[in-house]
Amino acid sequence: MDRSETYVKMSDNPDIQEDHTDSEGDLYAYYFNGRDNYRELEFIRYSSYQQNPKHYSHLQAIWLPRQDQLQEMVGFTGQNCGWFYHWVSSEIYDLPDDKQNYRFKDHWYRHIPDYFNGSMEQLLLAFLMKEKYNKVWEGEIWQISLS
């Protein structure tokens, strides 16, 4: 499960958060003001929240979707899996030549680490946001895609 600050930022979006219903196994992130007003990123499982809701009720927790939840949100079927494959492939083709490591004889997924240092959750969330909301991740925020 991706616990990176990037994934927390990507997940902190009304399009993702609004329709979510809490369920067992969910993971949430929140910022805690530690010493010297340093903001620390903390995590809590839904089960911990259920055991002590008063303790956690003041938090502005951000739900972090798991891979299976993202796949369900996309509505993965055979056709969607094909779209996902082509979307990832097109992302590789759109790279500058010096970053393009795709070879026709190889599979695209072998080369993702050459340019993509995120997680599968980030990749699935980016696909979901593009397909459902026509938004792309610009490093800090989701923007409406012009293409």
C-alpha positions in Angstrom: 0.0 0.0 0.0 1.4 3.4 -1.1 2.0 5.6 2.0 4.0 8.3 0.1 3.2 12.0 0.5 2.6 12.1 -3.3 -0.1 9.5 -3.1 -1.7 11.2 -0.1 -1.8 14.5 -2.2 -3.2 12.6 -5.2 -5.9 11.0 -3.1 -6.9 14.3 -1.4 -9.4 15.2 -4.0 -13.2 15.6 -3.8 -13.7 13.4 -6.8 -12.1 10.6 -4.9 -13.2 11.3 -1.3 -16.9 12.3 -1.7 -18.4 9.0 -2.6 -16.3 6.8 -0.3 -18.1 4.8 2.4 -15.8 3.7 5.3 -15.1 0.0 5.4 -12.9 -2.5 7.1 -9.4 -2.5 5.8 -9.4 1.2 4.8 -6.3 3.3 5.4 -6.4 7.0 6.1 -3.7 9.6 6.3 -3.7 12.8 8.3 -1.3 15.5 9.3 -0.3 15.9 12.9 1.4 19.0 14.2 4.4 17.7 16.0 7.2 19.5 17.8 8.1 22.9 16.6 4.9 23.0 14.4 6.4 20.4 12.1 3.7 18.6 10.2 4.0 14.9 10.4 2.2 12.5 8.1 0.4 9.8 10.2 -1.8 6.9 9.2 -4.8 5.2 10.8 -6.7 2.1 9.9 -10.5 2.2 9.9 -10.6 -0.4 12.7 -8.6 1.9 15.0 -11.0 4.7 14.3 -13.9 2.5 15.1 -12.4 1.5 18.5 -11.9 5.1 19.6 -13.9 7.5 17.4 -13.8 10.5 19.9 -10.0 10.4 19.7 -9.9 10.6 15.9 -13.0 12.6 15.1 -11.2 15.9 14.9 -8.8 14.7 12.2 -9.3 15.7 8.6 -8.4 12.2 7.4 -7.7 11.4 3.8 -8.8 8.0 2.5 -6.1 6.2 0.6 -7.7 3.9 -2.0 -6.2 0.4 -2.3 -5.6 -1.2 -5.7 -8.7 -3.4 -5.5 -10.9 -0.3 -4.6 -9.4 1.7 -7.5 -10.1 -1.2 -9.9 -13.7 -1.3 -8.7 -14.0 2.4 -9.2 -12.7 2.1 -12.7 -15.1 -0.8 -13.2 -12.4 -3.1 -14.6 -13.7 -5.5 -17.2 -11.8 -7.1 -20.1 -12.4 -3.9 -22.2 -11.2 -1.6 -19.4 -8.1 -3.7 -18.9 -7.3 -3.1 -22.6 -7.9 0.6 -22.2 -5.5 0.6 -19.2 -2.9 -1.2 -21.2 -3.2 1.3 -24.1 -3.2 4.3 -21.8 0.0 3.2 -20.1 1.5 2.4 -23.5 0.6 5.8 -24.8 2.1 7.4 -21.7 5.4 5.7 -22.6 5.2 6.8 -26.2 4.6 10.5 -25.1 7.9 10.6 -23.3 10.9 12.4 -24.7 13.1 10.1 -26.8 15.9 10.1 -24.2 13.4 8.7 -21.6 11.7 6.3 -23.9 12.7 2.7 -23.1 9.9 0.9 -24.8 10.9 -1.9 -27.2 8.4 -3.6 -29.4 9.8 -7.0 -28.5 9.4 -6.4 -24.8 6.4 -5.9 -22.6 5.6 -2.3 -21.5 5.5 -3.1 -17.8 9.1 -4.1 -17.8 10.1 -0.5 -18.6 7.7 1.4 -16.3 10.4 1.8 -13.5 12.7 3.4 -16.1 10.6 6.6 -16.0 7.8 6.1 -13.4 9.0 5.9 -9.8 5.5 5.9 -8.3 3.3 3.0 -7.2 0.7 0.9 -8.9 -1.9 2.8 -6.8 -0.6 6.1 -8.3 -0.8 4.6 -11.8 -4.4 3.3 -11.3 -5.5 6.6 -9.7 -4.1 8.6 -12.6 -6.0 6.3 -15.0 -9.2 6.6 -13.0 -9.0 10.4 -12.9 -8.2 10.6 -16.6 -11.0 8.2 -17.6 -13.8 9.4 -15.2 -13.0 13.1 -14.8 -10.6 14.0 -17.6 -8.0 15.2 -15.1 -4.2 14.7 -15.1 -1.8 14.9 -12.2 0.5 17.9 -12.5 2.8 17.1 -9.5 0.7 18.9 -6.9 -2.8 19.1 -8.1 -5.2 17.5 -10.6 -5.8 19.7 -13.7 -8.5 19.3 -16.4 -6.8 17.7 -19.4 -6.7 19.7 -22.6 -6.2 16.6 -24.7 
